[in-house]
Amino acid sequence: MEFRRLGRSGLTVSALAYGNWITHGGQVEEEQATACVHAALDVGITTFDTADVYAATRAEQVLGRALAGQRREGVEICTKVYFPSGPGRNDRGLGRKHITESIHGSLRRLGTDYVDLYQAHRYDHSTPLEETMSAFADLVHAGKVLYLGVSEWNPEQIAAGAELARELRVPLISNQPQYSMLWRVIEPAVMPACEREGMSQIVWSPLAQGVLTGKYRPGAAPPAGSRATDEATGGAQMISRWMREDVLTRVQGLEPVAAEAGLSMAALALAWVLRRDNVAAAIIGASRPEQIADNVTAAGVRLDPAVLRQVDEVLGNVVERDPEKVTG
C-alpha cells in the first residue's frame, strides 16, 4: 500500500480508501460487508469512508462493528453530514443543530470517540457559511473531529470555506469529488483551487460505478447482481449515465491498454486517478473480498505517458469535462 499526506496537514491516508456508500447496510449482507472490511485491512488499507445518510445510517453501524477490535490509532475514519438523516426540518443541511446532532449520532454508530475527517457532504446554500464553519470548529476544539473536509464544493465555495477555516484556526484539508477517466470536471478549476488552499482530493467513483472494470458489455445484459441491476438501493440509477452503448464500446477499447500495462482494467482506472499529485486517495467499494485484492494492485503504479495518451485516444468524446457540472 502507498500512503499520502492529506493536504497540508500531518494526516497520512492510504492511497486506496474503502468506502461503503451503496454496499453496507443495503446491497450486501453484514457478514459479507465485514469480510470486505477485513480484506481491506489485510492489504494495508487504513482509511475508511462513510456517511450518516448511507443506507439510512445503517452503513455507519456496519462499519463500526466491522472495525471493532482494531487499534483505533491505526485507522482513519471519515464520515459526512448534510443530507437528510431523519424526518425533522432540522435533520438536514449544515446548520449548527444538525451538525452537532449528526456527529453525536455518527460517533455512537461508529463506536468511536472521534472521527479523523468530518466532511460537509455538499454545500448548504440555505445556511450562512460562517455558522457552518464555526460549528465545525467547535467540534474540532472539543476533540470530536480532528480534521475537516468538503465534498463536491465548487472553487468559490472552497476558497470561502478555506478562508474561514484559517480565521477559526481549524484544518480544512480535503475535498471529496467524483473523478474518473470518464468524469474529469474537477480538473480545470476545482483541483487548482484546492492546491492553492492546501487541500487534497479523496475521489469517489474512480471506477465510474464499475463501468471502467469492463464488466458491462455493449449490447449485453448487465451481469446478475451487479450495480446496474440494483434498483432497490439506487445503484442502477447512479450508473445509468454510463450505460450507453457508445460509452461501453469505448471502455472495452481500454482492455488492450490495460493488458499491455500489466494491469486489470480496474487497476488501470485507479492508477489513472492516483497519478495526480493532488489526489491523496481513491475510494473503492466491494461486494466481494477478492475485488479488493485486484484493486490494490494499483497502489504505487506509475503510468507511462504513452499509456495516458492511449487512454485519451480510446475514450475520445465520451469523457465529461465541463467544469459547470461540479455539483456546487
C-alpha positions in Angstrom: 0.0 0.0 0.0 1.1 3.6 -0.7 0.4 6.3 1.8 0.0 10.0 1.1 -0.4 13.2 3.1 -3.9 14.7 3.1 -3.5 18.3 2.1 -1.0 20.5 4.0 -1.6 18.5 7.2 0.0 15.9 9.3 -2.6 13.3 8.5 -1.5 10.3 6.3 -4.1 8.2 4.5 -3.9 5.1 2.4 -3.9 5.8 -1.3 -6.9 3.5 -1.6 -9.7 4.2 0.8 -12.5 1.8 1.5 -16.0 3.3 1.1 -19.4 1.7 2.0 -21.8 4.0 0.2 -24.1 1.6 -1.5 -22.9 -1.8 -0.3 -23.1 -1.8 3.5 -26.5 -2.0 5.1 -28.0 -2.3 1.7 -26.6 -4.3 -1.3 -24.7 -6.9 0.7 -25.3 -8.8 4.0 -23.4 -7.7 7.1 -21.2 -10.9 7.2 -20.0 -10.2 3.7 -19.5 -6.5 4.4 -17.4 -7.4 7.4 -15.3 -9.8 5.3 -14.7 -6.9 2.8 -13.6 -4.6 5.5 -11.2 -7.2 6.9 -9.9 -7.9 3.4 -9.2 -4.1 3.1 -7.3 -4.1 6.4 -5.3 -7.2 5.3 -4.0 -5.5 2.2 -2.9 -2.3 4.1 -6.0 0.0 3.6 -6.3 2.1 6.7 -8.7 4.8 5.5 -12.4 4.1 5.7 -15.1 6.5 4.3 -18.8 6.5 5.1 -21.6 9.0 5.8 -24.6 9.3 8.2 -27.0 9.1 5.3 -25.7 5.9 3.7 -28.3 3.1 4.0 -30.3 5.4 6.3 -27.5 5.4 8.9 -27.0 1.6 8.8 -23.7 1.8 6.8 -22.0 3.6 9.8 -23.3 0.9 12.1 -22.0 -1.9 9.9 -18.6 -0.2 9.5 -18.3 0.4 13.3 -19.0 -3.2 14.0 -16.6 -4.4 11.3 -13.7 -2.2 12.7 -14.4 -3.2 16.4 -11.3 -4.7 17.9 -8.9 -2.8 15.6 -6.4 -0.5 17.1 -8.2 2.9 16.7 -4.9 4.8 16.2 -4.2 2.5 13.2 -7.1 3.6 11.1 -8.6 6.8 9.7 -12.4 7.0 9.9 -14.1 9.6 7.7 -17.8 10.4 7.7 -20.0 13.2 6.4 -23.0 15.4 7.2 -25.6 17.3 5.1 -28.3 15.1 3.5 -31.5 14.3 5.4 -30.9 11.7 8.2 -34.4 11.9 9.7 -37.9 13.3 9.2 -37.4 16.6 11.0 -36.9 20.0 9.4 -33.5 20.3 11.1 -32.4 16.8 10.2 -30.6 18.1 7.2 -28.2 20.7 5.9 -25.2 22.3 7.6 -26.8 24.3 10.4 -25.3 24.1 13.8 -28.2 22.0 15.2 -27.9 19.3 12.5 -24.1 19.2 12.5 -24.0 18.8 16.3 -26.6 16.1 16.4 -25.2 14.3 13.4 -21.7 14.0 14.8 -23.1 12.6 18.0 -25.1 10.0 16.1 -22.2 9.1 13.9 -19.8 8.6 16.8 -22.4 6.4 18.5 -22.9 4.3 15.4 -19.2 4.0 14.6 -18.3 3.1 18.2 -15.6 5.7 18.5 -14.9 8.9 20.5 -13.8 10.9 17.4 -13.6 10.8 13.7 -10.4 11.6 11.8 -12.1 13.5 9.0 -15.6 15.1 9.1 -16.8 16.3 5.7 -19.6 18.6 4.5 -21.3 16.3 2.1 -22.5 19.2 -0.1 -22.6 23.0 0.2 -25.6 24.3 2.1 -27.0 27.4 0.2 -29.6 27.9 2.9 -27.2 28.3 5.9 -24.6 31.0 6.4 -21.1 29.6 5.8 -20.0 31.3 9.0 -22.4 29.3 11.0 -21.4 26.0 9.4 -17.6 26.6 9.8 -17.9 27.8 13.4 -20.0 24.7 14.3 -17.3 22.5 12.7 -14.6 24.4 14.5 -16.4 23.8 17.9 -16.3 20.0 17.1 -12.5 20.2 16.4 -11.9 22.2 19.6 -13.9 19.6 21.5 -11.8 16.8 20.1 -14.7 15.0 18.4 -13.3 15.8 15.0 -9.6 16.0 14.1 -9.8 17.4 10.5 -12.4 18.9 8.2 -13.2 18.3 4.6 -15.9 19.1 2.0 -17.5 17.2 -0.8 -18.4 18.5 -4.3 -17.9 22.1 -3.5 -17.1 24.5 -6.3 -13.9 26.6 -6.4 -15.6 29.7 -5.0 -17.1 27.7 -2.1 -13.8 26.0 -1.4 -11.9 29.4 -1.2 -14.5 30.9 1.1 -14.5 27.8 3.4 -10.7 27.8 3.5 -10.6 31.5 4.4 -13.0 30.9 7.3 -11.1 27.8 8.4 -7.9 29.9 8.7 -9.7 32.6 10.7 -11.0 29.9 13.0 -7.7 28.1 13.1 -9.1 24.7 12.1 -7.7 22.3 9.5 -9.8 22.2 6.3 -7.7 19.7 4.3 -9.7 17.8 1.7 -12.4 17.8 -1.0 -14.3 14.6 -2.0 -15.4 14.9 -5.6 -16.4 12.4 -8.3 -13.4 11.8 -10.5 -12.5 9.1 -13.1 -11.3 8.6 -16.6 -14.8 9.3 -17.7 -15.6 12.2 -15.3 -13.0 14.9 -15.3 -15.0 18.0 -14.4 -12.7 18.9 -11.4 -9.6 19.3 -13.5 -10.0 22.8 -14.8 -10.8 24.7 -11.6 -11.5 22.6 -8.5 -8.1 21.0 -8.4 -6.2 24.2 -8.8 -8.4 25.9 -6.1 -7.6 23.0 -3.7 -3.9 23.2 -4.5 -3.9 26.9 -3.6 -5.7 26.2 -0.3 -3.6 23.2 0.7 -6.4 20.7 0.2 -6.2 17.2 -1.4 -8.8 15.2 -3.2 -10.3 12.0 -1.9 -12.1 10.9 -5.0 -15.3 8.8 -5.2 -16.4 6.6 -8.1 -12.9 6.3 -9.7 -14.3 3.2 -11.5 -17.4 5.1 -12.8 -19.7 2.8 -10.8 -17.9 -0.2 -12.0 -18.1 0.6 -15.8 -14.4 1.0 -16.0 -13.8 -2.6 -14.9 -15.1 -3.6 -18.3 -17.7 -6.0 -16.9 -20.5 -4.2 -18.7 -20.5 -5.1 -22.4 -22.2 -3.2 -25.2 -25.3 -5.0 -26.4 -25.3 -7.4 -23.4 -27.4 -7.6 -20.3 -25.7 -6.4 -17.1 -24.2 -9.3 -15.0 -26.6 -10.6 -12.4 -26.1 -9.0 -9.0 -24.1 -6.1 -10.5 -24.7 -2.4 -9.6 -26.6 -1.9 -12.8 -29.3 -4.4 -11.7 -29.6 -2.8 -8.2 -32.9 -1.0 -8.3 -33.5 -1.3 -4.5 -30.7 0.9 -3.2 -30.2 3.2 -6.1 -27.2 1.6 -7.8 -28.9 1.3 -11.2 -29.9 4.9 -11.2 -26.4 6.1 -10.3 -24.7 4.0 -13.1 -27.3 4.8 -15.8 -25.4 7.7 -17.2 -22.5 5.4 -18.2 -24.7 2.5 -19.6 -24.8 4.0 -23.1 -23.6 1.9 -26.0 -21.1 4.5 -27.1 -19.5 4.6 -23.6 -19.4 0.9 -23.1 -17.9 0.4 -26.5 -15.1 2.9 -25.8 -14.4 1.4 -22.4 -13.9 -2.0 -24.0 -11.2 -0.4 -26.0 -9.2 0.1 -22.8 -8.8 -3.7 -22.4 -5.6 -4.0 -24.5 -4.2 -0.8 -23.0 -4.6 -2.3 -19.5 -3.1 -5.7 -20.7 -0.1 -4.0 -22.2 0.5 -2.2 -18.9 0.2 -5.5 -17.0 -2.9 -4.3 -15.1 -6.5 -5.2 -14.8 -8.9 -2.6 -16.2 -9.9 -1.7 -12.6 -6.3 -1.2 -11.6 -5.6 0.9 -14.7 -8.5 3.2 -13.8 -7.4 3.5 -10.2 -3.8 4.2 -11.2 -5.0 6.8 -13.6 -6.7 8.9 -10.9 -3.9 8.3 -8.4 -1.3 9.7 -10.9 -2.4 13.2 -9.9 -0.4 14.7 -7.1 -3.5 16.5 -5.7 -5.3 13.1 -5.3 -4.5 11.7 -1.9 -6.8 8.7 -2.1 -9.3 6.9 -4.3 -12.3 5.4 -2.7 -13.1 1.8 -3.6 -16.1 -0.3 -2.6 -16.6 -4.0 -2.8 -19.3 -6.6 -2.5 -16.7 -9.4 -2.5 -13.3 -9.5 -0.7 -11.5 -10.7 -3.9 -12.3 -7.4 -5.6 -10.1 -5.6 -3.1 -7.1 -7.8 -3.9 -7.4 -6.8 -7.5 -7.9 -3.1 -6.8 -4.9 -2.8 -4.5 -2.5 -3.7 -7.3 -3.0 0.0 -8.5 -1.2 1.4 -5.4 2.2 2.7 -6.2 1.8 2.2 -10.0 3.3 4.9 -12.2 1.7 5.0 -15.6 3.9 5.8 -18.7 2.9 9.0 -20.5 2.2 6.8 -23.6 -0.5 4.9 -21.6 -2.1 8.2 -20.6 -2.3 9.2 -24.3 -3.8 5.9 -25.3 -6.5 6.3 -22.6 -7.4 9.7 -24.0 -7.4 8.4 -27.6 -9.6 5.4 -26.8 -12.2 7.2 -24.7 -12.4 10.2 -27.0 -15.6 12.3 -26.8 -17.4 10.2 -24.2 -15.3 11.9 -21.4 -17.2 14.6 -19.5 -15.0 17.6 -18.9 -17.5 20.5 -18.4 -16.5 22.4 -15.1 -20.0 23.7 -14.8 -21.1 20.2 -13.9 -19.4 20.3 -10.5 -22.3 19.9 -8.1 -21.6 23.1 -6.1 
